[in-house]
């Protein structure tokens, strides 16, 4: 256990160090200077971020991934398909309702839509789409066809929403897809798919292991679009938070710690309670495995609480201040910084490491962790750079989303299916809590400096949806490269046969 923890902490240190180094260097330049107090607090929070990510990743390996696999494989082996569907729906709803980021999202539009209405609708959306994702595995339905249908449906609802005057909801709706697939949800849902696909077998078991996150990300988008059409004519008021570091220090620290701990505990307790019911009546795992899972839950709880408190106290204020200061100068510097910080911030997302590890395991090493990380880094860097350009010139988010998804869906017809499934899953994974807690405040700060607080919903929001979209293209390009490489190897082999010296051929008479 100690060796595994040290390995996870080392991985977390390598992930966080680039973000910390870039921000620290920038703080000594005229572009975005920070005070000594801010640098010290940011450094301390970066250290706790390393500890939080390390503990969480170890907890995910010990608890959340095994729970998902045991639930998926256990219910599938039992032959109780209806029970499997019911369990997936309830788990999707319960985990989503307890997801901390969703509560924050609901609070932003409370003047137009009641928070509980939004939370329950999104939860039901995730539950239904999780059932559809599992049904796809059971019936062996092509993922590309389902994604094509649902994203065309999303854009049809988007057009209807804009026609009714609700364009300010558009970035919020697409951001919700990334918000609801949080660090607790992702490892469980991914492992659930692997457990079901491997139990059912078949030659496409590895390919069918992926795709659940991509479909579950579409459910919240559709739910918010439907609600926005029902609430058309309302105005979303975004109360600008207090991004000063003092707001998270002193007595406020203990309030933040308790609030974050309760939010994380709700999500984990719902998962543990549901697992306990299945364990008693269906799974019947040995006590040794159950105890190991409980230890993992404790690690995941401690890690996620430390992570969220650290980003709230240190990373959100710094991100907001950097965005505000850089937007007041040469905006091209802000575009360049957005691209660079986007490439490294994805390294520190807790669920990204879970995804990369499971991808390498399921594909038997055909898709390496380093390849996945490189594709994700490039994609997220491009997405944040493009988001800043949209902020500068002030055009609609659809100018990015429609071509982007058409390209990604088009690529799906030319690359191996496993790359398409991995790519669409990675979009939801990459848009994790660090993106919401550092990149989004940076965009809000830049928007306040350039366009005022009234434009936040139109131009600052939407960055999470961009982070969720661009990896779809970069990872499928990785798959396209593998297709071209295989074709070139085959061509060279054929050419060597054709160019062989006939004089070296031995004829037997």
For each residue, the residues with C-beta under 8 A, 3 or more apart:
1: 4 5
2: 5 6
3: 6 7
4: 1 7 8 58 61
5: 1 2 8 9 54 55 58
6: 2 3 9 10
7: 3 4 10 11
8: 4 5 11 12 53 54 55 57 58
9: 5 6 12 13 50 51 54
10: 6 7 13 14
11: 7 8 14 15 53 54 57 353
12: 8 9 15 16 49 50 51 52 53 54 57 348
13: 9 10 16 17 50
14: 10 11 17 347
15: 11 12 18 53 347 348 353
16: 12 13 19 20 46 49 50 53 347 348
17: 13 14 20 21
18: 15 21 22 344 347
19: 16 22 23 46 341 344 345 347 348 438
20: 16 17 23 24 42 43 46
21: 17 18 24 25
22: 18 19 25 26 340 341 344
23: 19 20 26 27 42 318 322 341
24: 20 21 27 28 39 42 43
25: 21 22 28 29
26: 22 23 29 31 32 322 337
27: 23 24 32 33 34 38 39 42
28: 24 25 33
29: 25 26 32 33
30: 33
31: 26 325 326 329 333 337
32: 26 27 29 321 322 325 326
33: 27 28 29 30 325
34: 27 38 39 42 318 321
35: 38 39
36: 39 40
37: 40 41 245
38: 27 34 35 41 42 245 317 318 321
39: 24 27 34 35 36 42 43
40: 36 37 43 44
41: 37 38 44 45 245 249 313 314
42: 20 23 24 27 34 38 39 45 46 314 315 318
43: 20 24 39 40 46 47
44: 40 41 47 48 314
45: 41 42 48 49 310 311 313 314 315
46: 16 19 20 42 43 49 50 310 314
47: 43 44 50 51
48: 44 45 51 52 306 307 309 310
49: 12 16 45 46 52 53 306 307 310 311 314 315 348
50: 9 12 13 16 46 47 53 54
51: 9 12 47 48 54 55 303 306
52: 12 48 49 55 56 302 303 304 305 306 307 308 310 350
53: 8 11 12 15 16 49 50 56 57 303 307 348 350 353
54: 5 8 9 11 12 50 51 57 58 303
55: 5 8 51 52 58 59 299 300 302 303 306
56: 52 53 59 60 183 299 300 303 304 307 350
57: 8 11 12 53 54 60 61 303 350 353 354
58: 4 5 8 54 55 61 62 296 299 303
59: 55 56 62 63 64 296 297 298 299 300 301 302 303 304
60: 56 57 63 64 65 187 296 300 350 351 354
61: 4 57 58 65 296 354
62: 58 59 66 292 293 295 296 299 300
63: 59 60 66 67 292 293 294 295 296 297 299 300
64: 59 60 67 68 184 187 188 191 271 296 300
65: 60 61 68 69 187 188 190 191 354 358
66: 62 63 69 70 191 289 292 293 296
67: 63 64 70 71 188 191 271 275 293
68: 64 65 71 72 187 188 189 190 191 192 193 194 195
69: 65 66 72 73 191 192 194 195
70: 66 67 73 74 195 283 285 289
71: 67 68 74 75 87 91 192 195 275 278 283
72: 68 69 75 76 84 191 192 193 194 195 196 199
73: 69 70 76 77 195 196 198 199
74: 70 71 77 78 195 278 282 283
75: 71 72 78 80 83 84 87 196 278 282
76: 72 73 79 81 84 195 196 199 200
77: 73 74 199
78: 74 75 83 282
79: 76
80: 75 83 84 282
81: 76 84 85 138
82: 85 86
83: 75 78 80 86 87 282
84: 72 75 76 80 81 87 88 134 196
85: 81 82 88 89 131 134 135
86: 82 83 89 90
87: 71 75 83 84 90 91 274 278
88: 84 85 91 92 127 130 131 134 192
89: 85 86 92 93 127 128 130 131
90: 86 87 93 94 127 274
91: 71 87 88 94 95 127 130 188 271 274
92: 88 89 95 96 123 126 127 128 129 130 131 189 216
93: 89 90 96 97 123 124 126 127
94: 90 91 97 98 123 270 271 274
95: 91 92 98 99 126 184 185 188 267 270 271
96: 92 93 99 102 119 122 123 126 127 180 185 220
97: 93 94 102 119 120 123
98: 94 95 263 266 267 270
99: 95 96 102 103 179 180 182 184 185 267
100: 103 104 182 260 263 264 267 308
101: 104 105 179 180 182 433 436
102: 96 97 99 105 106 119 122 123 176 179 180
103: 99 100 106 107 115 119 263
104: 100 101 107 108
105: 101 102 108 109 118 172 175 176 179
106: 102 103 109 110 113 115 116 118 119
107: 103 104 110 115
108: 104 105 172 236 238 239
109: 105 106 112 113 118 172 236
110: 106 107 113 114 115
111: 234 235 236 237
112: 109 231 234 235 236
113: 106 109 110 117 118 227 231 234
114: 110 117 118
115: 103 106 107 110 118 119
116: 106 119 120
117: 113 114 120 121 227
118: 105 106 109 113 114 115 121 122 223 224 227
119: 96 97 102 103 106 115 116 122 123
120: 97 116 117 123 124
121: 117 118 124 125 223 224 226 227
122: 96 102 118 119 125 126 176 180 219 220 223 224
123: 92 93 94 96 97 102 119 120 126 127
124: 93 120 121 127 128 223
125: 121 122 128 129 219 220 222 223
126: 92 93 95 96 122 123 129 130 180 216 219 220
127: 88 89 90 91 92 93 96 123 124 130 131 219
128: 89 92 124 125 131 132 219
129: 92 125 126 132 133 215 216 218 219
130: 88 89 91 92 126 127 133 134 189 212 215 216 219
131: 85 88 89 92 127 128 134 135
132: 128 129 135 136 146 215
133: 129 130 136 137 193 211 212 215 216
134: 84 85 88 130 131 137 138 192 193 196 212
135: 85 131 132 138 139 141
136: 132 133 139 140 141 143 146 208 211 215
137: 133 134 140 193 196 197 200 208 211
138: 81 134 135 196 200
139: 135 136
140: 136 137 202 204 208
141: 135 136 145 146
142: 145 146 417
143: 136 146 147 211 214 417 420 421 424
144: 147 148 409 412 413 417 420
145: 141 142 148 149
146: 132 136 141 142 143 149 150 215
147: 143 144 150 151 214 215 218 409 412 420 424
148: 144 145 151 152 409 412
149: 145 146 152 153
150: 146 147 153 154 215 218 222
151: 147 148 154 155 218 405 409
152: 148 149 155 156
153: 149 150 156 157 222
154: 150 151 157 158 218 221 222 225
155: 151 152 158 159 398 401 402 405
156: 152 153 159 160
157: 153 154 160 161 222 225 226 229
158: 154 155 161 162 170 173 225 398
159: 155 156 162 163
160: 156 157 163 164 229
161: 157 158 164 166 167 169 170 173 225 228 229 232
162: 158 159 165 166 167 170 398
163: 159 160
164: 160 161 229 232 233
165: 162 232 233
166: 161 162 169 170 228 229 231 232 233 234
167: 161 162 170 396 458
168: 171 172 235 236 457 458
169: 161 166 172 173 224 225 228 236
170: 158 161 162 166 167 173 174 396 397 398 462
171: 168 174 175 397 457 458 459 461 462 465
172: 105 108 109 168 169 175 176 224 228 236 457 461
173: 158 161 169 170 176 221 224 225 228
174: 170 171 177 221 397 401 462 464 465 468
175: 105 171 172 178 179 461 462 463 464 465
176: 102 105 122 172 173 179 180 220 221 223 224
177: 174 180 181 217 218 219 220 221 428 431 465 468
178: 175 181 217 427 428 431 432 435 436 464 465 467 468
179: 99 101 102 105 175 176 182 220 431 436 464
180: 96 99 101 102 122 126 176 177 185 216 217 219 220
181: 177 178 185 186 189 213 216 217 428 429 431
182: 99 100 101 179 185 186 351 432 433
183: 56 186 187 304 307 350 351 432 433
184: 64 95 99 187 188 264 267 268 271 300 304
185: 95 96 99 180 181 182 188 189 216
186: 181 182 183 189 190 213 351 354 355 428 429 432
187: 60 64 65 68 183 184 190 191 351 354
188: 64 65 67 68 91 95 184 185 191 192 271
189: 68 92 130 181 185 186 192 193 212 213 216
190: 65 68 186 187 193 194 209 210 212 213 354 355 358 425
191: 64 65 66 67 68 69 72 187 188 194 195 358
192: 68 69 71 72 88 134 188 189 195 196 212
193: 68 72 133 134 137 189 190 196 197 208 209 210 211 212
194: 68 69 72 190 191 197 198 209 358 362
195: 68 69 70 71 72 73 74 76 191 192 198 199
196: 72 73 75 76 84 134 137 138 192 193 199 200
197: 137 193 194 200 202 205 206 208 209
198: 73 194 195 201 205 209
199: 72 73 76 77 195 196
200: 76 137 138 196 197 205 208
201: 198 205
202: 140 197 205 208
203:
204: 140 207 208 417
205: 197 198 200 201 202 208 209
206: 197 209 362 363 364 418
207: 204 210 416 417 418 421
208: 136 137 140 193 197 200 202 204 205 211 421
209: 190 193 194 197 198 205 206 358 362 421
210: 190 193 207 213 214 359 362 418 421 422 424 425
211: 133 136 137 143 193 208 214 215 421 424 425
212: 130 133 134 189 190 192 193 215 216 425
213: 181 186 189 190 210 216 217 424 425 428 429
214: 143 147 210 211 217 218 421 424 425 427 428
215: 129 130 132 133 136 146 147 150 211 212 218 219
216: 92 126 129 130 133 180 181 185 189 212 213 219 428
217: 177 178 180 181 213 214 220 221 424 427 428 468
218: 129 147 150 151 154 177 214 215 221 222
219: 122 125 126 127 128 129 130 177 180 215 216 222 223
220: 96 122 125 126 176 177 179 180 217 223 224
221: 154 173 174 176 177 217 218 224 225
222: 125 150 153 154 157 218 219 225 226
223: 118 121 122 124 125 176 219 220 226 227
224: 118 121 122 169 172 173 176 220 221 227 228
225: 154 157 158 161 169 173 221 222 228 229
226: 121 157 222 223 229 230
227: 113 117 118 121 223 224 230 231
228: 161 166 169 172 173 224 225 231 232
229: 157 160 161 164 166 225 226 232
230: 226 227
231: 112 113 166 227 228 234
232: 161 164 165 166 228 229
233: 164 165 166
234: 111 112 113 166 231
235: 111 112 168
236: 108 109 111 112 168 169 172 457
237: 111
238: 108 453 456 457
239: 108
240: 444 448 453 456
241: 316
242: 247
243: 247 316 317 320 321 441 445
244: 247 317
245: 37 38 41 248 249 313 314 317
246: 249 250
247: 242 243 244 252 317
248: 245 252 253 256 309 312 313 317
249: 41 245 246 252 253 313
250: 246 253
251: 254 255
252: 247 248 249 255 256
253: 248 249 250 256 257 309 313
254: 251 257 258
255: 251 252 258 259
256: 248 252 253 259 260 309 312 313
257: 253 254 260 261 305 309
258: 254 255 261 262
259: 255 256 262 263
260: 100 256 257 263 264 305 308 309 312
261: 257 258 264 265 301 305
262: 258 259 265 266
263: 98 100 103 259 260 266 267
264: 100 184 260 261 267 268 301 304 305 308
265: 261 262 268 269 301
266: 98 262 263 269 270
267: 95 98 99 100 184 263 264 270 271
268: 184 264 265 271 272 297 300 301
269: 265 266 272 273
270: 94 95 98 266 267 273 274
271: 64 67 91 94 95 184 188 267 268 274 275
272: 268 269 275 276 294 297
273: 269 270 276 277
274: 87 90 91 94 270 271 277 278
275: 67 71 271 272 278 279 293
276: 272 273 279 280
277: 273 274 280 281
278: 71 74 75 87 274 275 281 282 283
279: 275 276 282 283 284 285 290
280: 276 277
281: 277 278
282: 74 75 78 80 83 278 279
283: 70 71 74 278 279
284: 279
285: 70 279 289 290
286: 289 290
287: 290 291
288: 291 292
289: 66 70 285 286 292 293
290: 279 285 286 287 293 294
291: 287 288 294 295
292: 62 63 66 288 289 295 296
293: 62 63 66 67 275 289 290 296 297
294: 63 272 290 291 297 298
295: 62 63 291 292 298 299
296: 58 59 60 61 62 63 64 66 292 293 299 300
297: 59 63 268 272 293 294 300 301
298: 59 294 295 301 302
299: 55 56 58 59 62 63 295 296 302 303
300: 55 56 59 60 62 63 64 184 268 296 297 303 304
301: 59 261 264 265 268 297 298 304 305
302: 52 55 59 298 299 305 306
303: 51 52 53 54 55 56 57 58 59 299 300 306 307 350
304: 52 56 59 183 184 264 300 301 307 308 350
305: 52 257 260 261 264 301 302 308 309
306: 48 49 51 52 55 302 303 309 310
307: 48 49 52 53 56 183 303 304 310 311 350 433
308: 52 100 260 264 304 305 311 312 433 437
309: 48 248 253 256 257 260 305 306 312 313
310: 45 46 48 49 52 306 307 313 314 315
311: 45 49 307 308 314 315 316 433 434 437 438
312: 248 256 260 308 309 315 316 437
313: 41 45 245 248 249 253 256 309 310 316 317
314: 41 42 44 45 46 49 245 310 311 317 318
315: 42 45 49 310 311 312 318 319 434 437 438 441
316: 241 243 311 312 313 319 320 437 438 441
317: 38 243 244 245 247 248 313 314 320 321 441
318: 23 34 38 42 314 315 321 322 438
319: 315 316 322 323 437 438 439 440 441 442 445
320: 243 316 317 323 324 441 442 444 445
321: 32 34 38 243 317 318 324 325 445
322: 23 26 32 318 319 325 326 337 442 445
323: 319 320 326 327 334 441 442 443 444 445 446 447 449
324: 320 321 327 328 445 446 448 449
325: 31 32 33 321 322 328 329 445 449
326: 31 32 322 323 329 331 333 334 337 446
327: 323 324 331 334 445 446 447 449 450
328: 324 325 449
329: 31 325 326 333 334
330: 333 334
331: 326 327 334 335 388 392 450
332: 335 336
333: 31 326 329 330 336 337
334: 323 326 327 329 330 331 337 338 388 446
335: 331 332 338 339 385 388 389 392
336: 332 333 339 340 385
337: 26 31 322 326 333 334 340 341
338: 334 335 341 342 381 384 385 387 388 442
339: 335 336 342 343 381 382 384 385
340: 22 336 337 343 344 381
341: 19 22 23 337 338 344 345 381 384 439 442
342: 338 339 345 346 377 380 381 382 383 384 385 439 467
343: 339 340 346 377 378 380 381
344: 18 19 22 340 341 347 348 377
345: 19 341 342 348 349 380 434 435 438 439
346: 342 343 349 352 373 376 377 380 430 435 467
347: 14 15 16 18 19 344 352 373 377
348: 12 15 16 19 49 53 344 345 434
349: 345 346 352 353 429 430 432 433 434 435
350: 52 53 56 57 60 183 303 304 307 353 354 432 433
351: 60 182 183 186 187 354 355 429 432
352: 346 347 349 355 356 373 376 429 430 432
353: 11 15 53 57 349 350 356 357
354: 57 60 61 65 186 187 190 350 351 357 358 429
355: 186 190 351 352 358 359 372 425 426 429
356: 352 353 359 360 369 372 373
357: 353 354 360 361 369
358: 65 190 191 194 209 354 355 361 362
359: 210 355 356 362 363 367 369 372 422
360: 356 357 363 365 367 368 369 372
361: 357 358 364
362: 194 206 209 210 358 359
363: 206 359 360 366 367 418
364: 206 361
365: 360 368
366: 363
367: 359 360 363 371 372 418 419 422 478
368: 360 365 371 372
369: 356 357 359 360 372 373
370: 373 374
371: 367 368 374 375 478
372: 355 356 359 360 367 368 369 375 376 422 426 475 478
373: 346 347 352 356 369 370 376 377
374: 370 371 377 378
375: 371 372 378 379 426 471 474 475 477 478
376: 346 352 372 373 379 380 426 430 471 474 475
377: 342 343 344 346 347 373 374 380 381
378: 343 374 375 381 382 474
379: 375 376 382 383 430 470 471 472 473 474 475
380: 342 343 345 346 376 377 383 384 430 435 467 470 471
381: 338 339 340 341 342 343 377 378 384 385
382: 339 342 378 379 385 386 470 474
383: 342 379 380 386 387 463 466 467 469 470
384: 338 339 341 342 380 381 387 388 439 463 466 467
385: 335 336 338 339 342 381 382 388 389
386: 382 383 389 390 400 466 470
387: 338 383 384 390 391 443 462 463 466
388: 331 334 335 338 384 385 391 392 443 446
389: 335 385 386 392 393
390: 386 387 393 394 395 397 399 400 459 462
391: 387 388 394 443 446 447 450 451 459 460
392: 331 335 388 389 450
393: 389 390
394: 390 391 451 459
395: 390 399
396: 167 170 399
397: 170 171 174 390 400 401 462 465 466
398: 155 158 162 170 401 402
399: 390 395 396 402 403
400: 386 390 397 403 404 466 469
401: 155 174 397 398 404 405 465 469
402: 155 398 399 405 406
403: 399 400 406 407
404: 400 401 407 408 469 470 472 473
405: 151 155 401 402 408 409 469 472
406: 402 403 409 410
407: 403 404 410 411 473
408: 404 405 411 412 423 424 469 472 473 476
409: 144 147 148 151 405 406 412
410: 406 407 413 414
411: 407 408 414 415 420 473 476 477 479 480
412: 144 147 148 408 409 415 417 420 476
413: 144 410
414: 410 411 480 483
415: 411 412 419 420 476 479 480 482 483
416: 207 419 420 479 482 483
417: 142 143 144 204 207 412 420 421
418: 206 207 210 363 367 421 422 479
419: 367 415 416 422 423 475 476 478 479 482
420: 143 144 147 411 412 415 416 417 423 424 476 479
421: 143 207 208 209 210 211 214 417 418 424 425
422: 210 359 367 372 418 419 425 426 475
423: 408 419 420 426 427 471 472 473 475 476 479
424: 143 147 210 211 213 214 217 408 420 421 427 428 472
425: 190 210 211 212 213 214 355 421 422 428 429
426: 355 372 375 376 422 423 429 430 471 472 475
427: 178 214 217 423 424 430 431 467 468 469 470 471 472
428: 177 178 181 186 213 214 216 217 424 425 431 468
429: 181 186 213 349 351 352 354 355 425 426 432
430: 346 349 352 376 379 380 426 427 435 467 468 471
431: 177 178 179 181 427 428 435 436 464 465 467 468
432: 178 182 183 186 349 350 351 352 429 435 436
433: 101 182 183 307 308 311 349 350 436 437
434: 311 315 345 348 349 437 438 439
435: 178 345 346 349 380 430 431 432 438 439 440 463 464 467
436: 101 178 179 431 432 433 439 440 464
437: 308 311 312 315 316 319 433 434 440 441
438: 19 311 315 316 318 319 345 434 435 441 442
439: 319 341 342 345 384 434 435 436 442 443 463 467
440: 319 435 436 437 443 444 460 461 463 464
441: 243 315 316 317 319 320 323 437 438 444 445
442: 319 320 322 323 338 341 438 439 445 446
443: 323 387 388 391 439 440 446 447 459 460 461 463
444: 240 320 323 440 441 447 448 456 460
445: 243 319 320 321 322 323 324 325 327 441 442 448 449
446: 323 324 326 327 334 388 391 442 443 449 450 460
447: 323 327 391 443 444 450 451 452 453 455 456 459 460
448: 240 324 444 445 451 452 453 456
449: 323 324 325 327 328 445 446
450: 327 331 391 392 446 447
451: 391 394 447 448 454 455 459
452: 447 448 455
453: 238 240 447 448 456
454: 451
455: 447 451 452 458 459 460
456: 238 240 444 447 448 453 459 460 461
457: 168 171 172 236 238 460 461
458: 167 168 171 455 461
459: 171 390 391 394 443 447 451 455 456 462
460: 391 440 443 444 446 447 455 456 457 463
461: 171 172 175 440 443 456 457 458 464
462: 170 171 174 175 387 390 397 459 465 466
463: 175 383 384 387 435 439 440 443 460 466 467
464: 174 175 178 179 431 435 436 440 461 467 468
465: 171 174 175 177 178 397 401 431 462 468 469
466: 383 384 386 387 397 400 462 463 469 470
467: 178 342 346 380 383 384 427 430 431 435 439 463 464 470 471
468: 174 177 178 217 427 428 430 431 464 465 471
469: 383 400 401 404 405 408 427 465 466 472 473
470: 379 380 382 383 386 404 427 466 467 473 474
471: 375 376 379 380 423 426 427 430 467 468 474 475
472: 379 404 405 408 423 424 426 427 469 475 476
473: 379 404 407 408 411 423 469 470 476 477
474: 375 376 378 379 382 470 471 477 478
475: 372 375 376 379 419 422 423 426 471 472 478 479
476: 408 411 412 415 419 420 423 472 473 479 480
477: 375 411 473 474 480 481
478: 367 371 372 375 419 474 475 481 482
479: 411 415 416 418 419 420 423 475 476 482 483
480: 411 414 415 476 477 483 484
481: 477 478 484 485
482: 415 416 419 478 479 485 486
483: 414 415 416 479 480 486 487
484: 480 481 487 488
485: 481 482 488 489
486: 482 483 489 490
487: 483 484 490 491
488: 484 485 491 492
489: 485 486 492 493
490: 486 487 493 494
491: 487 488 494 495
492: 488 489 495 496
493: 489 490 496 497
494: 490 491 497 498
495: 491 492 498 499
496: 492 493 499 500
497: 493 494 500
498: 494 495
499: 495 496
500: 496 497 504 505
501: 504 505
502: 505
503:
504: 500 501
505: 500 501 502
506:
507:
508:
509:
